């Protein structure tokens, strides 16, 4: 094989069966990868120097086409079902051999990297791509090796990603022509039929969500994290639209990471070396850090130019609303490297409650924290998705059900154990509606939410009095600096108190109904965190 670039002295491609290819380009620099991508017709340069690429027919992950090989390693440990779809080992081997035959005629881009900023918990990676911009994505999103590490690099897990290679569902046992298959025994991920780069990032996240809790007694988390000047760490959980990226981006606090972290006995550490942020309707005024990070070396996905220019039109939704950017974390001025800090003092569960029921900020005890962690609640409002005409409850276990190979109670019990071992405050923050449901009430002001989070971080809520919510049992502060007292108790913001009580009970019933799928696996402490309607039921 014709080869070029810097490569490991201890591991070549034969370990994963690749013995023939048109050309292999090893560990190219971002500039070299941008040149390759432009030469291959994979994208265009924007006026900020970022490269703009399309992901093809898939503009997001395809969770129904993500599989885990079911074998002796995983049969009794993986949470099988709609999230983790079992795949036959023999089918995997046959598909793998077909991919290898396909790669023999391809130009390959190989990246050596790792995941996990804690040296004792890192997962060494090798990624084989047929597209240069995908390899640049991996340079940005995973942690980068220095020269010495590169020379002796041996991969713990390998990704082989060939978007142009498609499966035959009738033969290969897939649902469609696209697939992402994790094989824990072979320590390999195969991806084909989709150009969405996020499949690689989330594939490794799923791997770490299995290995760290299952083998290393470490809690893996789908969250952002930052740290204050006094070394106080905070982590933010939240589904799309709850403000996780916005609220964790604080110029007065160092960014540990924006999406994936581990919590060990002594620290919180980022799994990644970059950020993968949504850019729909991005402006410098709303998100200055993200805006300024989109420069040479960064990628923008599925965006379009303002006609006649090379300026990205971030309002353009013609391809998808899931337009994104990927950049190294050092493109953020206040990012800390290595991306690791002390165990958290504060945890925030962010929810955009479109029913106006949950308090704008409330404190959770250990039982409630575990229950709400498993619930992973927010609400969709009209216009967010086709067919959504009124608010809808949305639950995603541990705020990332799609990436959990183990049962959600495993992660919740680990969270409870961490709370017992450490003096951690857990806050439920409602960034949604107040004074009524969506369409009647109003969205909580971002300034108030920021003030509440700042007060919690500064310890200013420790000495105020609290009252318990009558249905959810969470503790509501009587006052908070720079926030009107009348909005702290949501019932007080409704003109019709009976309507509030009815809506609170309706939401509690939705929590209980959702939790029923986990109840048989939940311990007494988790069950004790349920809203009051659960006791009546």
N, C-alpha and C positions, 0 to 999 in steps of 0.2 A: 504494500500500500504506500502511496505517496503521502508523506506526512510533513507537517510544518507546525512550528510553535514550541512552547515550553511544556514538557510532559514529565510525569512521575518516572523515577528510575525503578520503582518497585511494582508497578502494575500497568499493564497495557490493556488493550481491548479484548484480547483473547479470553480473559477471565469471564467475560459475558458473551462469549461465542462469536464475536465480530472478528473475523480473520481476513475479510476482503471488503474494500470500499473504493470508490473512485478517487477520493482524497480525504484525508483527515486533518483538520485544523485544530490544534490543541491550544486551549486557554488564551485565545486572542484578547487583545486589549479592547476596551470599548470603542476606540477610534477605528481599529481594524474591523470590528464587527459591524459598525455603522457603514464602513466602506463596502463590506461584503453584502450587507442587506440592500444597499442602494444599487450595487452592481447586479444583484439577483432580482431586482425589481420588487423587493419585499416592502418598500415603504418610501416615504418622502421626508426631506428635512423641513422642519418648521423654522420660522424666523427667530426662534429662541435657541435653535441648535438641537432641539429634541428630534427624534425620529418618529414619524406617524405611521402606524401599521394597522392593517385590518386583520381580524381573527377569522374571517370567512363566515360561513353560515351559523356558526356557534359564537354568540356574543356574551356567553356566560357559561358557567359550569353546567354539566348535564348529569345531575345526581342519580337519575334512573339508569344511567349507563356506567356507573362507577361500581366496581366489583372488588371483592376480596376472595382470594383462593381459599377454599375450605379444605383443610387437610389436618394432619395430626397436630400441627402447631396451633391452629386457630379454631378447630371444631368446638372446643368446650370453653373458649375464652371470649370469642367475639360475640357481640350483641347482634345476632342475625335477624333480618327482617327487611323492611322497606329501605332502611338507611344503609345497611351493610348486606348487599346482595351476594349470595354465595356463587362462586365460580369453580368449575371442575378442574382439578390439577392437570388431567390429561388434555383438556381443551386448551389450557394455558400453554402447555408445552408445544402443542401443534401450532397455535397462533404465534408463539415466540419464534419457532423455526421459520414460519412464513415471513415474519418481520425481518429476521436475519437475512433471508434470501433477498428481500426487497432492498435492504441497506447495502448490499454488495454493489449496487449500481449507483449509490448516492454519494454526494459530497457531505461529509459529516463535520459537525462542530462539537467539540468535546470540552466540557467545563468541569474542572475539579473545584470543589467548594465544600462547605460544611454548614450544618444547622445547629444552633445552640451556642450562645455567647459564653456559657459557663464551661470551662475546660474539662470538667469532670463529666459533663453530660452531652458533649457534642456528638453529632452524627455526621461522619464523613460521607460525602456524596460524590458521585460522578454522573453527569448528565450528558446524554448523547442526543443531539438535535440535527434535524435536516434543514432547519431554517436558522439563519444567522441572528435574526432579531429575537428569536426564542432563546438563543444562547446569551444574548445581551440581557434579556429579562432575568436569566438565572444569575448572571454576574451581579445585577442590581439587587435581586431579592434574597439571595443566599449570602452567607458570610464568606469573605474572600481570604484565600490563603496567601501567606507571604512566600518569598522565594524558597526559604529553607523548608517550609511545610510542603510546598509543591513537590519538591524533589523526592520526598519520602511518603507521599500521599497514597493511602490505600483506602478504597471506598468501602463503607459499611452498607450502603444502599445505592442502587443505580436506577436512573430514569432513562428509558429509551422512548423518545417522542418523535413520531413521524406523522404529521398531520395528513399528508397525502396518502398514507397507507390506510386502507379501509378493510374492515372485517366482513365476512359473509355470514350473516346471522344464522342462516340455515345450517352452516357447517361449523361455525366457531362458537355457537351458543350464546352470542350477544343479542341484545334487543334490537340494536340498529348497527349501522356500519361504523359508528364511532364507539370508542371504549376508553376507559381508564381502569386498569386492573392492578391491584396490589397483591404481591406474593411475598408474604413474610418469611417463608421458608427459603426461597431463592433470593430474598432481599432485593427485590426488583419491582419497578413500576413500569408497565407498558401503556403508552398512550398513542392512539391513532384515530384518524377520522375527524379530528377537531383541531382548530388552530387557536383555541382559547388558551392563552399562556397560564392563566390562573389554575388550570388543572395540575400543573407541576407543583406549584406552591402549596396548594391544598392537599395534594397527594402526600407530600412530605409532612405536612401538618397532621394528617391522619395517621401516618406512621409513628410520629412522636406521641400522638394521643394514645397509641397502643403501647409503645415500648416504655415510656416514662412512668405512667401509673402502674403498669402491669409488671415491670421488671425493676424499676429504679425508685419506687415509692415517692415519685415526684408528681405534683399536680400540674397537668398541662391545661392551658386556659386560652380561650378565644377572646382576647381583650387587648386594650391599649394600656400603656403604663407610663407614668412620668415620676420625677423625683424633685423635691424641693431643695433649696439651698442648704437646709439643715439635714439633708439626707433622708427625709421622710418620703417613702414611696407610696404612690396611690395607683390603683388599677381600676379600669373602667370597662364594664361589660355592657353590651347593648347591641340589639339587632339594627338593621339598616333603618336610617331615618330617626334614630333616637338621639343623635348628637355625639356619638362616641369619639369620632375624630376631632370634631370641633371643640368639645369640652376638654379633651386631653391635651390639645395643642395650646399650651400656655407659655407665653414668652418669659415668664418668671420661673418656669420649672423646666428641667432637662427632660427631653423625650427619651425614654428607654426603648419604646417601640410602639407601633400602631395597631398590631393585630394578633400576634401569637407569642405566648410567654410560658415559661415554666416557673414553678415555685418550689424551691428546695428547702432544706432545713435552715439555710443561712441567707438565701437571696432570691430575688426575682430576676430572671434573665430572658432576653429576647431570643426567639428561635431564628430570627431573620436578620439580614443585613440591609434591608431596604423597606420601602413603603409602597403600597399598591392602593392608591386612593381613587375614589370616584371623582370625576371632573365635570359632571353635568352641571351647567350653569355656574361654573367656577368663575370667580372674580378675585382680583387682588384685594379688594376691600373685605370680602367675606373670609377668604382663606389665604392670607399673604404668604404663609410658609410654604404651602403647596404650590402656589403660583410661582414663587421664586425658585422652587426646586426643579421646575420643568425647564431644564437647560440642557446643554450638550451632554449626552450619555443617558438622559432620561428617554422614556418611551411614552407616547400617547396612543391609546388604542381606540379604534372605531370612531375617531373624530373626523371633522371635515374643516376645510379652510373657508374663510371669508372669500367669496368669489374674487378672483383677480389678485389674490395675495397669498402669502405663505403664513398668514396669521390664523391660528386655530379659532374657530367659532364654537365656543364651549356651550352655546345655547342650542346647537344643532343636534337634533335627536333622530335624524333620518335613518341612521344605522341602528341605534339602540340608545336607551337611557342609561345603560350600564357602560358609559364611556369611562376610561380609566387612564391613570398614569402610573408608571413604575420607575422608581429612582432609588439610588443608594441612600442610606440613611444619613450619610454625611452631606447630602444636599440640604439638610435641615440645619440651620445655624446652631440651635440649642440641643441638638442630639448628643447623647453621651456615648462614647466608645472607649472600651468595650461596653456593650449595651446590657449592663447588669447593675443592680442596686440592692439595698437591704430589703428584708421582708416588709410587706406593706403595713402601713398603719391605718389606712382607709381603703375600703372597697366600695365602689359605686355601681349599683345596678341601674342602668338607664332604661326608661320606658317612655314611649310616647302614647300615653293613655288617651285615646280619642273619646272616651266615655266620660272624662272629667271626674273620675271617682278617686283615684289614688292621690295622696298628698304630694305637693311639689318636692318635699323632702321628708323622709321618715327614717327612723332607726330600726334595724332589725336585730332580733336576738338570734342565737345560733340556729334554733329550729326553723325560724322563719327564713333565715338566710339560705339554708339548705333547700327548703321548699321552693323559694322563689328562684333559686339557682337552677333547679331542675325544670321549673316552669318556663323560664326564659320568655317573659311576656312582653309584647308590645301590641299596637293596633295599626292596621292599615286604614287609610282614609280614602274617600272618593278621589279618583283620578290617578292613584298610584299604580293601579293595574287595570287592565281591561276587565270590565264586568264588575268592578268594585264601585258601588253606588252609595254605600253607607258604611260606617265604621265596622271593621271586622277584627275580632280577636286573632292574634297570631302568637303561637307558642313555639319555641325552639329550645329543646333541652340544653341546659348549660350554655345558652346563647350561641350554640353552634352544633346542633344535632347532626347536621350532615357530615361532620368530621369526627364523630365519636365511634370508634370500633368497639369500645366497652360499654356496658350498660350505664346510663346516666347516673344511677345511684352510686356507682363507684367513684365518680368525680365529686358528687355532692358530699359523700362521707369523708372524702379527703379534705374538702373545704372545711367541713365541721371540725375535723381533727386539727387543721391549721388554726382555726379560730380558738380552739381550746388551748393550744400550745402557745399562742401569741396573743397579745392584747390588740385585737383588730376591731375597728368599727366597720360595720356594714350598713350602707345607706341605700335606700330605694329613692331614686330621683325621677319624678314625672316631668318630662319635658313636653308633655302633650297639652291637654285642654283643661281649662278651669272655668267655673261659672256655668257649666252645662256641657252637653255633648258637642262633638264636632258639628258645626252648622248653627249652634245656639251660643255656646260659650266662645272663649277666645284662647288662642295658643299662649302658653306660658312665655313671658318675656325672657329672651336669652340673658339679658342683664340680671334678672332676678335669679335665674338658674346658676349663672356664674357666681353670684354673690353667695348663694347657699352652699355651693361646693367649696368656695374659698373659706367660708365660715367653718365648715366641717374640717377642712384641711388644717386650719389655724387653731382648732380646738375651742372655737368660740361657742360651740353648741353644747359643750360638756356640762356647763353650770346652769343652763336654762331648764325650766320645768317642761315636762313632756306629758301628753295625754294619749291614751290608746284609741286607735281607730276602732269603732264598735264592731266592724265586720272583719277586717283584715288583721286587727290586733297589733299593727305596727305603731311605733311611738312617734307622735307628731310634736315638734318643738313649739313652744308657746311664742317664741320670738326668734328673730334672726337678723343680724346686722344688715342694713341696706335693703331689707325686704319688708313690705307692708304686712303687719301681723294678720290682717283680715284674710289674706290669701293662703295662709299656712294650713288652715283646716279647710279642706275642699267643700265640706257641707255648708260652711258659712258663705261660700261664694255663689251658691245656688239660690235663686229666689223661691223655688218650690222645693222645700226640704223633703217632702214625701217622695217627690220624683227622684231626688238624689238617693234616698234610702232604697228605693226600688232598683235603681240602676246599680247601686253598690252590691245588692244581693244578686242581681243578674250576672255581674262580673265575677263575683265569688263562685257562683254555680259553674261558670265557664272554666274557672281555674280547677275546680273539683273534677269536672268532666274530663278535662285534659289530663289531669294527674292520674286518673283511674288506670291508664295504661302502664303506670310505673308503680302503683300502690302495692302490688304483691311483692315487690323487691325492696320496698322502702322500710327502714327501721322506724321504731317508735318516735325517735327524735325528729326525723324528717316529717312524719305524719302530724306531729304536734305543731308544725309551722303552718298548717292549712288555715284558710279563713274560717270564720265561725260557722258558716253554712255547712261546712264539712262535718262538724260535730253534730249538728242537727240531723244531717243525712245519715 
